[in-house]
Amino acid sequence: MSGSTAAPGQLDERLVRTSPLRKLLGRPELGSVVGAAAVFLFFAIVADSFLQASSFGTVLYAASVLGIMAAPVALLMIGGEFDLSAGVLVTSSALISSMFSYQMTANVWVGVFVSLLVTLAIGAFNGFMLTRTKLPSFIITLGTFLMLTGLNLGFTKLISGTVSTKAIGDMEGFESARALFASTLTLGGVEFKVTILWWVALVALATWILLRTRFGNWIFAVGGEADAARAVGVPVIRTKIGLYLGVAFAAWISGQHLLFSYDVVQSGEGVGNELTYIIAAVIGGCLITGGYGSAIGSAVGAFIFGMTSKGIVYAEWNPDWFKFFLGAMLLLATLLNAWVRKRAEATA
Amino acid sequence: MGAVLAVVLAAAGCSSTGGKRAEERAAEAAEGRAAVNTPRWTFAMVTHSGDGDTFWDIVQKGAEQAAVKDNINFLYSHNDEANQQAQLVQTAIDKKVDGLIVSLAKPDAMKAVIAKAVKAGIPVVTVNSGSAESKEFGALTHIGQDESIAGEAVGDELNERDRKKVLCVLHEQGNVGHEQRCAGAKKSFDGTMQNLYVDGTNMPDVTASIEAKLQSDKSIDAVVTLGAPFADAAVQAKQTAGSKAEIDTFDLNAKVATGLQTDKLGFAVDQQPYLQGYEAVDLLWLYRYNRNVLGGGLPVLTGPQIITKSDADALADYTKRGTR
């Protein structure tokens, strides 16, 4: 009898005020921040050109291209689902706006807008199929992944006759679209790509949604236990479709970046990138089983990936071993991540 | 603190570069020493190769041997994703290399970053694919074969061999150079030609795809693969399918050389990858040393060289050591 209620004078554990330090230690991304610092230090020591300001611009760019996708993918994973079609969807999104603008001889902004609609529709399709069929997201998005891979090549060859799209660099609206999606900002002689701003904005938005809105609570709820969430009135279907729309939106931004930085899109690209997004989210502290993680963590994960993939080149290591180094660094970063989190939880 | 850091730096520096230095020493022992005493310049090569590609291995060998001779510190990196390849070129620019060698399989993606290199005063040589774009991008010269011309040479050779219905097997979806080869062959070939896309990273799948195609269309009398490893897959597919088609291929390796000798293969079109790597390093050295530009800015062609049974004997040894 006495065990069921708190003793008088003792507060419910949920009401106990925790110190800011304790709060910090409990954050999911703490471990990955330590991992990032370790990776940074490592390459600062072994690679001479890693600490140059211009190299930092390159690393941040590599991280941002990945990070833009990793943020919504992290949210999706917190919501308990995967998206294997995310990598190819980026290419699809770029192909759609390029080919629509060219074939219709329209202002490229029209193509960009059409691409947004179609990309969101594909995201909605993923979410709708998932919630309707109750099949695992692995199967649904694997189907979408394969279909998109085929559609990308098939449509591109059918419409433009080759495997890449026609150049749209001379079309109306291209310059302004490039300024938004693929411009370069020079700060103190160092070039920074605009994708870094997109990245920061998306991570901030995702963090706000996750921690400050009702939708954010729903995401944690459906990822933790969908049936329990439904029982307390969380709209599970709407939440999951919303998460897939988020991934599609980010894929649209990434796709437009590809298109407007190179003005031509190769139809066969993007395969395999979906895994990289998931890896970044996992390094950043997202649990593969859902219900736990953060958007900032995904950014740190992307940063670790960017540093590792470019740091290996700056260090002039033999590229044959590249993937091994990448894997080992990621494993170490993640282990460090897990270790720090365990320590933090033990002291909290 | 500074002293500790210096020790750490020195120790870390040794362990990370030791292997490579030892490798270079071994290479020097095998292939001689630097033939010149020009400063030790650093040249970087960034290609669109996938992991473990036999063709690019030979290019790399050529480049490395020229680098030893020219006293060059040679750096190699590769990625088959256009966006990633551009980022690798950017890292080379960040490292302020003295020369840059880039393959242009996906030229549009490389345009901006090559312009950056040129602007930074780094001489650029393009290799392999991209002869049309090389000069426009500001490269000194291009070394490689013109893919359309190579394709046309295949078409001519197929005409001479009285072929009527040919299958062109593309193993890399989205590679513009591959498309040009098949298109070139289609152009000069008098019979009918079909394209077949296969997943080049999955060899059993390549074999099965060709097999299925040969089984479904018995009138196919020649199969052209675009890379040496795929010729072997096509030979196996032909046997299982019971087809009489002649297997021809782009590129050369030891197995292709043996295949030609034993009549399993009809002919091979070699673009001499060793030459592409070797010449690229050599031409950059010549430019650095003497401001020489070979070819007057026009592409320097390394192919197509049609290799048949009669040439295969002489080349077999070189293919075995991996330089042809």
Interface residues (C-beta under 8 A of the other chain):
Chain A: I45 V46 S49 Q52 S54 S55 T58 Y61 A62 V65 L153 T162 V163 S164 A167 L258 S261 Y262 D263 V264 Q266 S267 G268 E269 N273 K310 V313 Y314 A315 E316 W317 N318 P319 F322 K323
Chain B: V8 L9 A12 G13 S16 T17 G19 K20 E23 D51 L75 Y76 S77 H78 E81 A82 N83 A86 Q87 L88 Q90 T91 I93 D94 K95 K96 K106 D108 A109 K111 A112 E172 Q173 G174 N175 V176 E179 Y197
